Amino acid sequence: QVQLLESGGGLVQAGDSLRLSCAASGRTFSDYAMGWFRQAPGKEREFVATINWSGRSTDYADSVKGRFTISRDNAKDTVYLQMNSLKPEDTATYYCTADTIMTRLSRWIDYWGQGTQVTVSS
């Protein structure tokens, strides 16, 4: 009963920045922890970042720590992923997620967006 719609993906060069957005609808946004996962061609879907219902607690994969920042605006029912110092290995389809708790495990995620493509060239 939660619908998620990502936007903001695109083609950038290594070292550039990009901000992804995810608009949620269908249920009370502030009840959910929100997150981002990504999947590169030929690889498993992997955890990127998550944020709790209040925005006061965050968690990041080691591969993006210090470069990516997750945030949320409950008044706008929107979660963001600010991506700085992008690397070619960040190239993937990025998925917005919603769950009742923060988690790094994709099998525990209740709701998924359709994905937005991020491509980082050398």
WOTAJO-V246840 format. One record per residue. N is the residue number from 0. SS is DSSP state (H for helix, E for strand, L for the rest). PHI is phi in radians with two decimals (none if undefined). D_LAST is the distance of its C-alpha to the last C-alpha in Angstrom with 1 decimal. Layout:
BEGIN
n = (N	N)
ss = (SS	SS)
phi = (PHI	PHI)
d_last = (D_LAST	D_LAST)
END
This chain:
BEGIN
n = (0	1	2	3	4	5	6	7	8	9	10	11	12	13	14	15	16	17	18	19	20	21	22	23	24	25	26	27	28	29	30	31	32	33	34	35	36	37	38	39	40	41	42	43	44	45	46	47	48	49	50	51	52	53	54	55	56	57	58	59	60	61	62	63	64	65	66	67	68	69	70	71	72	73	74	75	76	77	78	79	80	81	82	83	84	85	86	87	88	89	90	91	92	93	94	95	96	97	98	99	100	101	102	103	104	105	106	107	108	109	110	111	112	113	114	115	116	117	118	119	120	121)
ss = (L	L	E	E	E	E	E	L	L	E	E	E	E	L	L	L	L	E	E	E	E	E	E	E	E	L	L	L	H	H	H	L	E	E	E	E	E	E	E	L	L	L	L	L	L	E	E	E	E	E	E	L	L	L	L	L	L	E	E	E	L	L	L	L	L	L	L	E	E	E	E	E	E	H	H	H	L	E	E	E	E	E	E	L	L	L	L	H	H	H	L	E	E	E	E	E	E	E	E	L	L	L	L	L	L	H	H	H	L	L	E	E	L	L	L	E	E	E	E	E	E	L)
phi = (none	-2.01	-1.89	-2.19	-2.29	-1.50	-2.71	1.83	-1.21	2.97	-1.85	-2.38	-1.66	-0.94	1.64	-1.38	-2.10	-2.67	-2.09	-1.64	-2.18	-2.42	-1.69	-1.92	-2.64	1.88	-2.50	-1.13	-1.03	-1.22	-1.36	-1.99	-1.30	-2.06	-2.77	-2.33	-2.12	-2.51	-2.47	-1.63	-0.98	1.35	-2.16	-1.30	-1.15	-2.24	-1.20	-2.05	-2.84	-2.57	-2.50	-1.37	-1.07	-1.58	1.48	-1.55	-2.27	-2.33	-2.53	-2.34	-1.16	-1.02	-1.17	-2.06	-1.03	1.55	-1.95	-1.87	-2.35	-1.72	-2.60	-2.52	-2.21	-1.15	-1.14	-1.84	0.93	-2.37	-2.07	-2.18	-2.29	-1.51	-2.01	-2.00	0.86	-1.12	-2.08	-0.96	-1.24	-1.40	-1.05	-3.09	-1.54	-1.80	-2.03	-1.44	-2.34	-2.42	-2.67	-1.32	-2.39	-1.27	-2.71	-1.72	-1.73	-1.09	-1.21	-1.63	-1.29	-1.49	-2.36	-2.25	-1.43	-1.44	1.71	-2.37	-1.48	-2.11	-2.17	-2.03	-1.62	-1.31)
d_last = (39.8	36.6	34.2	30.6	28.3	24.6	22.8	19.9	17.0	14.5	11.1	9.1	6.1	5.4	8.9	10.6	13.7	15.4	19.0	20.4	24.1	26.7	30.2	33.0	36.4	39.5	40.6	40.8	37.2	38.3	39.8	36.4	33.7	30.3	27.0	23.5	22.4	19.4	19.0	16.1	17.1	19.5	19.9	22.6	22.6	22.1	23.3	21.3	23.9	27.5	30.1	33.9	36.3	37.0	33.5	34.8	33.1	29.5	27.7	24.0	22.2	21.4	17.7	17.6	20.6	20.3	17.2	18.7	22.2	24.5	27.5	30.2	32.7	35.8	37.5	34.8	34.4	30.6	28.0	24.7	21.4	19.7	16.1	14.8	12.0	9.9	7.7	6.2	9.8	11.2	10.8	14.5	17.7	19.2	23.0	25.5	28.6	32.2	34.7	37.9	36.5	33.2	31.7	28.7	30.3	29.2	32.7	34.3	32.5	35.0	33.0	29.5	27.8	26.4	22.7	19.9	16.5	13.4	10.0	6.8	3.8	0.0)
END
